[in-house]
């Protein structure tokens, strides 16, 4: 096939590919905005910081949108080629479906390679910076992060509210505790109240109504005071309205490259091997002690002496208990480290399985696009959505099962690619042989000739 024709086929993919990226990314951004809008408004986060959050979030969005856009672009491009009878013309010129499929398949391989590099070089740092920024935002104005029904620490005060109206800042069922060394321990309860901030945002004022103050002297706990009030005001200063940027030192599994996670996996496996070695050594020591104890009993018996029964039971019980504790410790260490290993290996395989989906979606999208013209564009789009749902259900479900140890991480992460990729190869083969891969009324069936 000529380079000009290859370029023409690829050009048909460009516009729908980037259009799909824009649309899918926009949907992700809207979903992210819904999740974070209360945080941004409640914390008074400036616009540049909000934009930085969305910019850093583009990292994980790109890792998801590129494979999804590949499928949309392939279905759309091959659907247009089929609808304009260009594929029929190519076949008439002796160019088969495999040759037509070669250029986008080659580009998908390059795209997968680039996405693998992105997932290991750019995405970990992007996720790390995003996680650190979100921690700093949550730390800003901690009083605004008050959770209903939970104890919240605010500058030495422990505050608990039953109900909190985020729009009016009205609170009800208020309990406040404060105890400093050398001072009275106070517990303040109020039926309702109101939260407000000073103009500079550095002071939180609690206007409480209909409550009581219970105080106990620190040096003399017998001195107890109870004061009822109709209104009471508490001012908490230096709550920190400015956003203080800090460097997040630790990294989670999604903030590491595949190489970094594999190093941690090797370290965890070494810990498991060391723990097993120590347990085997403990077992040998236990058996040696028990065997020497039996020899000592026989020697004493031969000499006419004996060990008191209660002392013998005590020694045996201590030995068994110590050995049992070692076994329990080994089992606990092994279980914890295996969970860590599974979690890291899931992320390692995900960094390669998602990019490989670009190739898989080319194999599925091409026959879908070819047949979309005959069965209607809605058929092709409908199958695209179906494959999206199946793929990500496999991906998310597999991740959960692998994290819990029910499936090996490799099987969990690659099952969707194997299933859809195998189906794609079957569809490509059937389409190349002019067989309809799907059977619907009036779809791909030859008409009967009338006699």
N, C-alpha and C positions, 0 to 999 in steps of 0.2 A: 504494500500500500504506500502511496506517495506521501511525502512529508506534508504537502499542502492539504491533502485530505485528512491526515491525522490532526493537523492544526485546526482544521475546520470542525472536526468532531469535538476537540477539546474546547474550542471557542463556544460551542453550544452549552458547555457545562459552566462557564465562568459566571455569567449573569445570574442564573438560578442559585449557584453555590453561594455567592456573596449576598444575594437577597435573602437566602435562608439563614445565613449567619446573622444578618441584621435583625431579622424577625425573631429568631430563637433567642438571641442575646437580649433583645428588647423584652421578651417575655420573662427571662431570668431576672433582668434588672427590675421589672415591675414587681415580681415576687419578692426580690430582696428588699425593695423599698417598703413593701407592706410589712415585712418582718422587722425592719429597723426604724420605721418612721416614728414610733413612740419613743424609742431610745434617742434618736436625733433631736426630736422636739423637747423631750423631757430634760435632756442634758444640756440643751442650748449649744449644740455643736455647730461651729462656724461652717459656712459653705465650702471652703477649701478642704476641710477635713472630711466632709461628707463626700466630696468628689474623689478624694483619695481612697476612701473606703470602696467606692464603686470601681475605681481604677484597679485597685489591688484584687478586687473580686473577679475582674476579667480573666484572671489566671485560670481558676477552676471552670469558669464559663467556657473559655476557649477549648479546654480539654474535653468538654462535653459537646459543644456546638459543632465542632469540625466534623466528627463522624456523622452526626445527625444531618448536617448540611450536605455531606457527600451523598447520602441516600436520596435526599430531595433533589439534588442537582442531577443525579444519574437518572432517576425516574423521569424528571422533566425533560432532560436533553434527549433521551432515547424515545420518549413519547413524542416530542416534536419531530425528530427524525423519522419516526414511523408514520406519524400523521401526515407529513409532507411527502410520503412515499420515497424518501431518500434512501432508506434502508433497502427497500425493494430494488431501487436503481443500482445500489452498490452490489447487491447480490446478483443482479443481472449482468454486471460488469465482472463477475467472478470474485468479488470480495465477500468472504463469509463473515458470519457473526463473530467468530473468534478474532479475525483481523480487525474488525470494527471495535471490538472490546479491548484490544491490546493497548492503544494510547491512554484511555482513562485508567486502565488497570496499572500501567506503568507509573502514571502520575500519582495514583493512590498509594503505591508502594513508597514513592518519595515523600508523599504527604505523611504516611505512617512513620517513616524514619524521622522526619522533622518533628512530629508530635511526640515521639519518644524522647528526643533531645529536649524538647520543651518541657515535658513532664519531669525530667531529671535535672534540668539546669535552671529553668525559670520558675516553674510552678512551686517548688519547695520554698524558695525565698519569698515568693509572692504570698503564699499561705502563711509563712512565718511573720512577715511584716503585717499582714492583715490581722492575724491573731493578736499580735502585740498591740496594734492600734485599738482593737476592740476592747482589750483589757484596760487600756488607758482611758477610753471613753467611759467604760463602766465605772472606773475609779473616780471620774470627775463628778462632783456633787453627789457623794454617796447617799445623801438623804433622799435624793430623787429615785434611788433604786430600791425603795422600800417595797417589800413584798407582803401581801396580805397574809395574816395568820402565821407569820414567821418572825423570829427575833432578828432585828437588824442593828448592827453596831454602827453608831454615828458619833465620832469624837468623844468616846468615853461613856456615851449613853447607850443603853440597850432598849430599843424601841420596838413595840409590837402593836399592830393595829388589826382589828378584825375586818374593817372595810376601808377602802381608799378609793375616792373618786378622782381619777387622774385629770379630769377636766376642771373641776372646781377646787381640787386639793382639800376637800372635806374628808375628815377621818372620823371613825367611830370605834368604840371598844378599845380605848387606848391604854396601854400599860408601859410605863417608863421606869427603868431601874438605873440607879447610879450609886456606885460605892467606891470611894477613893480612900487610900490608906490614911488613917488618922482623922477621917471625917465621918459624918453620919451616913449610914446606908439608907437611901431613900427609894421608896417605891411609890410611884404616882399612878393612879388610875383615874380615868375620866370617861364619861359616856360618849363625848364627841369633841371635836376640835377642828382646827384649820391650820394648814401649812402655808407659810409665805416666806419669801426671800427678800433680803435687802437689795437696794438698787445695784450694788456692786456684786451681788450674788455670793457673798462670802459669809453671810450670816443667815441661819435658818431660825425662824421664829415659829414656835408652837403655841397657838392660842387655844387653851383647853377650857372646857366648860363642864360643870356639874361633876366634880370628882373629889378625890381624897388624897392626902399625902400621908404616907406611913413612914416614919423615920425611927432608926435605932442608932444610938451612939456607938461608935466603933470601939471605944475603950471601955464602955459600960453597957453591955447589951441589955441589961435590965431596964434601962431608961428608954421607954417607948413613947412616941408621940403620934397622935392621929389628928389631922387637920382636914376639915371639910371645906371645900371652896366652891364658889359659883363660877368664877373665872380665874384662870391662872396662866401666866405666860412664862415660857422657857425660851431662852435664846442660846443657840449653839453657834459659836463663832469658829472661824478658820475652817470652814468645811471644804474649801478648795474649789472655787468656781472655774479656775483656769485649767485648761487641758495640759497636763504634764506628760511629756513624751518620755518613755523609758525604753530600754533595750531588753527584749524578752530573751532570756538566756537559754531556757530549755526549749526543745523542739519535740513536737508530737510526730506521729507516724506520717501524717500528710505534709509535714514540713521537712521531710528528709528525701534525699535521692535514693534510688534503688541500691546503689553501692553502700551508702551509709546504713541503710536498714539491714542489708546482708551482713555487715560487720557486727551489728548488734545481735543478729540471729546467731552468728558464730559464737559470740560471747555467751549468749544464753545457753547454747548447746554445750559449751564447755563447762558452764556451771552445773548443768544436769549431769554430765559425765563425772565431774569432780564429786558431786553429792552421791552418786551411785558408787564411786570408788570408796568414799569414806564409809558408806553403809556396808559394803562388802568387807572392808577391814574391820568394822565393828562386829560383823557377824562372825568373822574368824576369831576375834578376841573373845567374843561371847562363848563360842564353842570351846575355845581353849580353856577358859575359866571353868566352864561346866565340866569338861573332861578332867582337868586337874583336881576339881572338887570331888569328883567321883573317885579318883585315885586316892585322894587324901582320906575319904570316907573308908575305903577298903583298907588303907594302911592302919587307920585308927581302930577299925574293927578287928584287924588281925592282932593289934597290940592289946586288945581288950578294952579300949576306950571308945567313947561314942560322943557325937555332937548333940547337944540338947535339941529336941525337935523344933521348939519355937525359934531358936537361932538359925537352924537350917532353913526353915520356911522364910524367915526374914531375909536371909542372904539371897536365896533363890528368887524371891519376889522382887528384890531390888535390882537384880541382874535382868530379869525379864522386863521390868518396868523401864529400865534405862534403854534396853535394846528396842523395845516397842516405841519409845519416844523418838528414837533415831529413825525408825521406819516411818512414823507419822510425819516427821520433819522432811524426810526425803520425798514422800508423796505430795506434801504441800508445795515444796520447792519445784518439783517436776511439773505439777499441775499449773502453777503460776507461770513458770517459764514457757511451758508449751502454749499457754494462752497468748503470751507475749509474742512468741514465734509465729503463731497462726495469724495474729493481727498484722504483724509486719509483712509476712509473706503474702497476705491478701493485697496489701498496698503495692508490693513489688510486682505481682502479676497484673494488677490493675493498670500500672503504668505502661504495660506492654499490650494488654488485652484491648484497652480502649483504642489506641492507635491502630491495632490490627483490624478493628471494626471498619475502618475506611475501606480496606480491601474487601471485606465480607459484604459490605453494603453495595459495592460496585457489582459484585457477582449477583446479588439479589435485585438491585435496581435496574440493571440492563434488561433482563427479560420482562420485568414488570412494565418498564417503559415501552418496550416493543409491543406488548399486548394491550397497553392502556388505550391505544387508538381504536382497537377493535371493540374492546369492552367498555369504552368511555373513560374519560380522564378520572372520573370519580372512583373507578375500580383501582387504578394505579395509586391514587392518593390514599384510598382506603387501605390498600395492602401496605403502603408505606407506614401509615399510622399503626397498623397491626404489628408490623415488624419492630417498630419503635417500642411499643408496649411490651412485646415478648422479650426483646433484648434487655431492656432495663429492668424488667421483673426478674429475669434470670440473674442479672448483675447484682441488683440490690438483695434479692433473696439469697443468692450464693454467698454474698459477703456476710450476711447475718449467720448463715449456717456454718461458714468457715470460722468466723469469730468464736462461735460456740463449740467448735470442734466436731461438728457433725459431718463435714465434708473436707477433703484436702483443699487447701487454698488454690492449687493449680486447677483442679476440677471445677471448683466453684466459679473461678474467674474466666475460664476458657470454655465453659460448657455452652454459653450463648453463641460464641464465635464458631464453635464446632458444629452446633445444630444448624444455625442460619447459613453458615458457609457451605455445609454439605447440601442443604436445600438449594442454595444459590447455584452450585455446580450442576445439580440435577436440572434446574430450570434453564440454565444456559445451554446445556446439552440438548434438552427437548426443544428449546426455541431454535437452536441452530439446525435441528433436523426437521423444522417446520411443524413440530407437534405442539399442540396447545397445552401449556402446563396446568391450566385450570379449566374446569368444565362448568359452564353456566348455560342456561337456556339461550341459544342463539350465539354463543361465544365460542368461536373456533371450531364449529361443526360444519362439515361440508354439506351443501344443499343437495337434496335428492333431485335427480332429473326426472321430469315427467315423461311418461311413455305416451 
